[in-house]
């Protein structure tokens, strides 16, 4: 009932003046070789799952924004691997200065539910025999404002202001850290379209995160009793899209993320990310894509606290994710097009602590219908 009221509030009022709505229904069957991302030292927990998704877009031809996304994976044998997420967004978009510049204001809400299985035991997370498997269930509010200034032909200055309030499941009675936090940030970007084939974007992002009740740590990992933990994230990045040929595109992305804490630097990290994606749209309206993403997270300190699950941290990690996807129109239900899809995901990550190293393969196939 609580979630229903929240989603109704977010979308309330959008029905006035809204003429168009688009609904996507998606269902598929998949196989997951490692649902909990456990290291090879644990027995294989592969399982088959059923994927369900509903997406509703309201007001696509108006200034109002209204979206609702429901996603769920139901595993055949391992019910602790089930995952459910609900996202809702409402807002307004428009232009100013005689339509030269544009803006978008939105408020989003997300609710996520998934059992947490310990990387160290391979079992649902518990403390002293008491279950804490909802440790990373959370709800999130996310107000955001985007403004795009058209500086010159093909050149856009992008400004984004945003705030996040995240509320995790609390287990203070078990001695676990309170993970709730507030985060506020600003993003500046420069988008340049050189021609029909090539465009790129340069951006920087600064975020300030403040935990409500989590204590900061000194340089040896000890709690600082009179100081709450805060992080400052600085991101520099670039994106590029290039059209290789008619309906064939390549996308590149690079990011460097620097994190500083307000204690003794115990949580200071540097993260490097890179991605490449190749996409091809065929004359039959079929589409295939191949993508590869690499991430390298490094702590400035050399030693890592072994009790990471209490603090929602991961050790230094590096690895990649690869995705291959193919979609194809199949038939119509009245005026509603139906397409089939197949998707293969593969992840392979190493870590400073062996319990966080894993590989995972997922294969999924199904149907999507759009009304």
C-alpha positions, 0 to 999 in steps of 0.5 A: 500500500505504501508503494502504491501511494507513492507511485500514485502521488508521482503520477498524479495530475499527469493524466490532465492533458496527456493524449498518448501513452506507450506500454511495453510488456516483456517476458523471457526465460533465462539461465544464470550461472552465478546469481549471487556472484560468488567465488569459484570456491563455493558450489555452483548455484546455477538456476533458470529464471523467469524475467518480467517487465512492464514499462509505461510512458505517459505524455510522450507528445506533451510537456509532461513526463510520466514513467513507470517501470516494473521489473522482476526476476523469479528463479526456479529453485533458488528463491533467495535469488529473486529480484524486484525493482520498481521505478517511477518518474514524473516531471515537466520539460520545456524551452525558453528564449524562443525555443533556443534552450531547453530544460527538464525537471523531474522527480524519481522514486526507486524501490528495490528488493533482493536477498543478500547472500554473503560473499564469505559464507555463500549463505543468506547474510546473518549476524549472530544467527539472526537474518539480515538478508534484506541488508541492501534493500533500499528506497530512493528519491531523486529530484533532478533539473537539467538545462541545455544551452545551445551555444552555437550550431551543434554545440550544447552546454549541459547543466544538471543539478540533482539530489538523492535520498537513499534509505536502506533496511536498518539493522542497528540492533545487530550492530550493523552500520546505518547505510542511509545517506544524502547526496547532492551534485552538479554536472557540467557537460559540453556536447558537440555534433561535428556532423551527421556521423560524429558527435562527442561529449566532455563532462565533469561531475561533483557529488557530495555524499553525507551518511546519516549515522555512519562514523568516519574512520581514521587512517587505520580504520578506527571509528572517529566518534564525533564525525559522520562519514562524508565522501566527495566524488569528482568525475571526469569523462568523455563519450563519443558516437560515430556512424561507421556506415548507414545504420551502423554505430560505435559508442565509446566512453571513458571515466575517471572517478576520484573519491575522498572521505572526510576522515583519514583517507581510509575510503579514498579510491580511484576508479577507471572505467571504459566502454565500447559498443557496436550497434547495427540496425538491419533493413528488416528492422532487426538489430544487434549490438556488442558491448564491452565494459571495463572497470578498475577500482583501487583504494589508496591504502594497501590493506583492506578491512576484511569485515566489508559487509558491515560497511557496504564497501568492496575491496579493490577490484578490476574486470569486465562485462560483455553483452551481446544482444539481438532483436527481431520483429516477429508479428503483430497483435492487432496494431501492436508489434511483437519482437523477439530478443536473445541476450548473452551477458558475461562478467569476469572480475578479480579482487584484492580479497578472493571472496569478491572475485567471480565470473558469471554467465547469463543467457536470456530469450523472450518477447516484447510487445508494444501498445 
